[in-house]
């Protein structure tokens, strides 16, 4: 457990360094990038709690992010604006207006409840069948968000959310989520779930209720995704259902795969690396389009490079940058080796 404490301290220090460093620079663009990075970190670490411990890829994570964003929006848009932002909203919801903090928690609860209701039968599946059904669940959630006009304004942009997600708020939530993920990993449920990831038959023979273990992890991941969606919604303040579909799903999974899906350290490292690369590539793409250096417009450079980077990482380091051990465990092991080597 000591290495888990050290890991938590190091990762929280990294989060604090991102937030404080951006504040010290005093550049508004860097503040936005850092805030977006920390929101992405919440989502990636949330996905790691399920995918890293169970070994099952989940495409539905971004769908629960969308549920959280829309739940928080409905609960926080000022009553006088709801007539314009959500003209078809149910009458009993038009006067509801609560604080963004409470709405964030409610967003997580709604996402968790939906996950609890729909996911249990899916947790009995493994391998390709589990991946396909999780993608189908993403399609279902996206379709609901795209057509439930009373709650989401349909495919049109929903606006009017109060901007309450500032850099310190995102940093605090990210730090809490990292601690939650590490605690879950070291819990009995987390350990049994990782045992089933390594050998499902052996874990079941020892009495592990594998579908139930996966179900618990899936609910926790959905809860964190819902909170991440609320954070993002109150950062961007206007969005449409297309923000919670394939592009964002690919980006979040890329962050986790490159960093290492089996570790919380990998989730944090992957988020930082991919965000820096993503913003750098977007800037390069914009610069190329603003000059005559390229024949015509450069489109899709960012996505292509990230896809190639993920392929390269999977070939060179299939487990990602931190495949099996947390940073605290690595440092403790290195220190012990030095002590042994020292006469």
C-alpha positions as CSV (number, residue, x, y, z in Angstrom):
1,X,0.0,0.0,0.0
2,X,2.9,2.4,0.6
3,X,3.6,2.6,-3.1
4,X,-0.1,3.6,-3.7
5,X,0.3,6.5,-1.3
6,X,3.5,7.6,-3.0
7,X,1.7,7.3,-6.4
8,X,-1.2,9.4,-5.2
9,X,1.2,12.1,-3.9
10,X,3.2,12.2,-7.2
11,X,0.1,12.3,-9.4
12,X,-1.6,15.0,-7.4
13,X,1.7,16.9,-7.5
14,X,1.6,16.6,-11.3
15,X,-1.9,17.9,-11.4
16,X,-1.0,20.8,-9.1
17,X,2.0,21.6,-11.3
18,X,-0.2,21.7,-14.4
19,X,-2.6,24.1,-12.7
20,X,-0.1,26.3,-10.9
21,X,2.2,26.4,-14.0
22,X,-0.6,27.6,-16.2
23,X,-1.6,30.3,-13.6
24,X,1.9,31.5,-13.3
25,X,2.3,31.9,-17.0
26,X,-0.8,34.1,-17.0
27,X,-1.7,33.3,-20.6
28,X,-5.4,32.7,-21.1
29,X,-4.9,30.2,-23.9
30,X,-2.7,28.1,-21.6
31,X,-5.4,28.3,-18.9
32,X,-8.0,26.9,-21.3
33,X,-5.6,24.1,-22.5
34,X,-4.8,23.2,-18.9
35,X,-8.4,23.1,-17.9
36,X,-9.3,21.0,-20.9
37,X,-6.4,18.7,-20.0
38,X,-7.6,18.2,-16.5
39,X,-11.2,17.5,-17.6
40,X,-9.8,14.9,-20.1
41,X,-7.8,13.5,-17.2
42,X,-11.0,12.9,-15.2
43,X,-12.6,11.1,-18.2
44,X,-9.5,9.0,-18.9
45,X,-9.0,8.0,-15.3
46,X,-12.7,7.1,-15.1
47,X,-12.3,4.8,-18.1
48,X,-9.2,3.3,-16.5
49,X,-11.2,2.2,-13.5
50,X,-13.2,-0.2,-15.7
51,X,-11.0,-0.9,-18.7
52,X,-7.7,-1.2,-16.8
53,X,-9.1,-3.5,-14.1
54,X,-11.4,-5.6,-16.2
55,X,-9.4,-5.8,-19.4
56,X,-12.5,-4.9,-21.4
57,X,-12.6,-2.1,-23.9
58,X,-15.6,0.2,-23.4
59,X,-16.8,2.6,-26.1
60,X,-19.8,3.7,-24.1
61,X,-17.8,5.9,-21.7
62,X,-18.3,9.1,-23.7
63,X,-22.0,8.4,-23.9
64,X,-22.2,8.6,-20.1
65,X,-20.2,11.9,-20.3
66,X,-22.9,13.2,-22.5
67,X,-25.6,12.1,-20.0
68,X,-23.7,14.0,-17.3
69,X,-23.3,17.1,-19.4
70,X,-27.0,17.3,-20.3
71,X,-28.2,16.5,-16.8
72,X,-26.1,19.3,-15.3
73,X,-27.3,21.6,-18.1
74,X,-31.0,21.0,-17.4
75,X,-30.4,21.6,-13.7
76,X,-28.3,24.8,-13.9
77,X,-29.5,26.8,-16.9
78,X,-31.2,29.9,-15.4
79,X,-35.0,29.5,-15.4
80,X,-35.5,32.6,-17.5
81,X,-33.3,31.2,-20.2
82,X,-34.8,27.7,-20.4
83,X,-37.6,28.8,-22.6
84,X,-35.1,29.7,-25.3
85,X,-32.5,27.0,-24.7
86,X,-35.0,24.1,-24.1
87,X,-38.3,25.2,-25.6
88,X,-39.7,21.6,-25.3
89,X,-38.6,21.0,-21.7
90,X,-41.1,19.3,-19.4
91,X,-43.1,21.8,-17.4
92,X,-42.0,20.6,-13.9
93,X,-38.4,21.1,-14.9
94,X,-38.6,24.7,-16.1
95,X,-38.4,26.2,-12.7
96,X,-35.6,23.9,-11.4
97,X,-32.3,25.6,-10.9
98,X,-29.6,24.3,-8.5
99,X,-26.0,25.1,-7.9
100,X,-23.5,23.7,-10.4
101,X,-21.7,21.7,-7.6
102,X,-24.9,19.8,-6.7
103,X,-25.7,19.5,-10.4
104,X,-22.3,17.9,-11.0
105,X,-22.9,15.3,-8.3
106,X,-26.4,14.7,-9.8
107,X,-24.9,14.3,-13.2
108,X,-22.7,11.5,-11.9
109,X,-25.6,9.8,-10.2
110,X,-27.8,9.9,-13.3
111,X,-25.0,8.4,-15.4
112,X,-24.3,5.7,-12.7
113,X,-28.0,4.8,-12.5
114,X,-28.3,4.4,-16.2
115,X,-25.2,2.3,-16.3
116,X,-26.5,0.1,-13.4
117,X,-29.8,-0.5,-15.2
118,X,-28.5,-1.3,-18.7
119,X,-25.0,-2.7,-18.2
120,X,-25.4,-5.9,-16.0
121,X,-26.4,-8.2,-18.9
122,X,-23.5,-6.9,-20.9
123,X,-21.0,-7.7,-18.1
124,X,-21.4,-11.4,-18.8
125,X,-19.7,-11.0,-22.2
126,X,-16.0,-11.0,-22.9
127,X,-13.6,-10.3,-25.7
128,X,-15.1,-9.2,-29.1
129,X,-18.7,-9.5,-27.9
130,X,-18.1,-7.1,-25.0
131,X,-16.5,-4.5,-27.3
132,X,-19.3,-4.7,-29.9
133,X,-22.0,-4.4,-27.3
134,X,-20.3,-1.4,-25.7
135,X,-20.1,0.3,-29.0
136,X,-23.8,-0.5,-29.5
137,X,-24.5,1.1,-26.1
138,X,-22.7,4.2,-27.3
139,X,-24.9,4.4,-30.4
140,X,-28.0,4.0,-28.3
141,X,-26.9,6.8,-25.9
142,X,-26.0,9.1,-28.8
143,X,-29.3,8.4,-30.6
144,X,-31.2,9.2,-27.4
145,X,-29.3,12.5,-26.9
146,X,-29.8,13.4,-30.5
147,X,-33.6,12.9,-30.5
148,X,-34.8,13.6,-27.0
149,X,-35.6,17.3,-27.8
150,X,-37.3,18.0,-24.4
151,X,-34.1,17.2,-22.5
152,X,-31.3,17.9,-24.9
153,X,-32.7,20.2,-27.6
154,X,-32.2,17.4,-30.1
155,X,-29.4,17.7,-32.6
156,X,-29.3,21.5,-32.1
157,X,-26.7,23.3,-29.9
158,X,-27.7,23.6,-26.2
159,X,-26.6,26.9,-24.7
160,X,-27.0,28.9,-21.6
161,X,-24.9,26.9,-19.1
162,X,-23.2,29.1,-16.4
163,X,-19.4,29.0,-16.8
164,X,-18.3,27.6,-13.5
165,X,-15.5,25.2,-14.4
166,X,-12.3,27.2,-13.8
167,X,-8.8,25.7,-13.6
168,X,-8.7,25.3,-9.8
169,X,-12.1,23.4,-9.8
170,X,-10.9,21.1,-12.6
171,X,-7.7,20.4,-10.7
172,X,-9.5,19.6,-7.5
173,X,-11.9,17.2,-9.2
174,X,-9.0,15.6,-11.1
175,X,-7.1,15.0,-7.9
176,X,-10.1,13.5,-6.2
177,X,-10.8,11.2,-9.1
178,X,-7.1,10.0,-9.2
179,X,-7.4,9.1,-5.5
180,X,-10.7,7.3,-6.0
181,X,-9.2,5.3,-8.9
182,X,-6.2,4.2,-6.8
183,X,-8.4,3.3,-3.8
184,X,-10.6,1.2,-6.1
185,X,-7.6,-0.5,-7.6
186,X,-6.3,-1.6,-4.2
187,X,-9.8,-2.6,-3.0
188,X,-11.0,-6.2,-2.8
189,X,-13.2,-5.6,-5.9
190,X,-10.3,-4.1,-7.8
191,X,-7.9,-7.0,-7.0
192,X,-10.5,-9.6,-7.9
193,X,-11.3,-7.9,-11.1
194,X,-7.7,-7.8,-12.1
195,X,-7.4,-11.4,-11.3
196,X,-10.3,-12.1,-13.7
197,X,-8.5,-10.0,-16.3
198,X,-5.5,-12.2,-16.1
199,X,-7.3,-15.6,-15.9
200,X,-11.1,-15.5,-16.0
201,X,-11.6,-19.2,-15.5
202,X,-9.2,-19.4,-12.5
203,X,-10.8,-16.3,-10.9
204,X,-14.3,-17.8,-11.3
205,X,-13.1,-21.1,-9.8
206,X,-11.9,-19.2,-6.7
207,X,-15.5,-17.9,-6.3
208,X,-15.2,-14.5,-7.9
209,X,-18.5,-13.2,-9.3
210,X,-17.0,-11.8,-12.4
211,X,-20.1,-10.1,-14.0
212,X,-20.9,-8.4,-10.6
213,X,-17.3,-7.2,-10.2
214,X,-17.3,-5.8,-13.7
215,X,-20.7,-4.2,-13.1
216,X,-19.4,-2.4,-10.0
217,X,-16.4,-1.0,-12.0
218,X,-18.7,0.0,-14.9
219,X,-21.0,2.0,-12.6
220,X,-18.0,3.8,-11.0
221,X,-16.6,4.6,-14.4
222,X,-20.0,5.9,-15.5
223,X,-20.3,8.0,-12.3
224,X,-16.9,9.6,-13.0
225,X,-17.7,10.1,-16.7
226,X,-20.9,11.9,-15.7
227,X,-19.0,14.2,-13.4
228,X,-16.5,14.8,-16.2
229,X,-19.3,15.6,-18.6
230,X,-20.7,18.2,-16.1
231,X,-17.3,19.7,-15.7
232,X,-16.9,19.9,-19.5
233,X,-20.3,21.4,-20.0
234,X,-19.8,24.2,-17.6
235,X,-16.4,24.9,-19.2
236,X,-17.6,25.0,-22.8
237,X,-21.1,26.4,-21.9
238,X,-22.7,25.3,-25.2
239,X,-22.6,21.9,-27.0
240,X,-24.5,19.5,-29.2
241,X,-24.8,15.6,-29.1
242,X,-22.1,15.2,-31.8
243,X,-19.6,16.2,-29.1
244,X,-20.2,12.8,-27.4
245,X,-19.6,10.4,-30.2
246,X,-16.8,8.8,-32.2
247,X,-14.2,11.6,-32.3
248,X,-14.1,12.2,-28.5
249,X,-14.3,8.4,-27.9
250,X,-11.2,7.9,-30.1
251,X,-9.3,10.7,-28.3
252,X,-10.0,9.4,-24.8
253,X,-9.1,5.8,-25.7
254,X,-5.9,7.0,-27.4
255,X,-4.9,8.8,-24.2
256,X,-5.4,5.6,-22.1
257,X,-3.8,3.2,-24.6
258,X,-0.7,5.3,-25.1
259,X,-0.2,5.9,-21.4
260,X,-1.0,2.4,-20.3
261,X,-4.6,1.1,-19.6
262,X,-3.6,-1.0,-16.6
263,X,-2.3,1.8,-14.4
264,X,-3.6,5.1,-13.1
265,X,-0.2,6.6,-13.8
266,X,-0.5,5.6,-17.4
267,X,-3.9,7.3,-17.6
268,X,-2.4,10.5,-16.3
269,X,0.7,10.3,-18.4
270,X,-1.2,9.5,-21.6
271,X,-3.6,12.4,-21.0
272,X,-0.8,14.9,-20.7
273,X,1.2,13.6,-23.6
274,X,-1.7,13.3,-26.0
275,X,-3.1,16.7,-25.0
276,X,0.2,18.4,-25.6
277,X,0.6,16.6,-29.0
278,X,-3.0,17.3,-29.9
279,X,-2.7,21.1,-29.2
280,X,0.7,21.2,-31.0
281,X,-0.7,19.4,-34.1
282,X,-3.8,21.6,-34.1
283,X,-1.5,24.7,-34.1
284,X,0.6,23.2,-36.9
285,X,-2.5,22.4,-38.9
286,X,-3.8,26.0,-38.4
287,X,-0.4,27.5,-39.4
288,X,-0.3,25.4,-42.6
289,X,-3.8,26.4,-43.5
290,X,-3.0,30.1,-42.9
291,X,0.0,30.0,-45.2
292,X,0.7,28.9,-48.8
293,X,3.0,26.2,-47.6
294,X,0.5,23.5,-48.4
295,X,-1.5,23.0,-51.6
296,X,-5.0,23.5,-50.4
297,X,-6.4,23.0,-46.9
298,X,-4.8,20.5,-44.5
299,X,-7.6,18.6,-42.9
300,X,-7.3,15.7,-40.4
301,X,-3.6,16.0,-39.7
302,X,-4.1,15.8,-36.0
303,X,-6.3,12.7,-36.1
304,X,-3.9,10.9,-38.5
305,X,-0.8,11.6,-36.5
306,X,-2.5,10.5,-33.2
307,X,-3.7,7.3,-34.9
308,X,-0.2,6.5,-36.2
309,X,1.2,7.3,-32.7
310,X,-1.2,4.8,-31.1
311,X,-0.3,2.1,-33.7
312,X,3.4,2.8,-33.0
313,X,3.0,2.5,-29.2
314,X,1.0,-0.7,-29.6
315,X,3.8,-2.2,-31.7
316,X,6.7,-1.0,-29.5
317,X,5.1,-1.1,-26.1
318,X,1.8,-3.0,-26.3
319,X,1.0,-2.2,-22.6
320,X,1.6,1.6,-23.0
321,X,4.2,3.7,-21.3
322,X,3.3,2.4,-17.8
323,X,2.1,-1.1,-18.6
324,X,1.9,-2.8,-15.2
325,X,3.4,-0.8,-12.3
326,X,2.4,2.6,-10.8
327,X,5.0,5.3,-10.6
328,X,5.2,4.9,-6.8
329,X,6.0,1.2,-7.2
330,X,8.7,1.9,-9.8
331,X,10.4,4.5,-7.6
332,X,10.2,2.2,-4.5
333,X,11.7,-0.7,-6.4
334,X,14.5,1.5,-7.8
335,X,15.3,2.8,-4.3
336,X,15.5,-0.7,-2.9
337,X,17.8,-1.9,-5.7
338,X,20.1,1.1,-4.9
339,X,20.1,0.2,-1.2
340,X,21.0,-3.4,-2.0
341,X,23.7,-2.4,-4.4
342,X,25.2,0.1,-1.9
343,X,27.9,-1.7,0.2
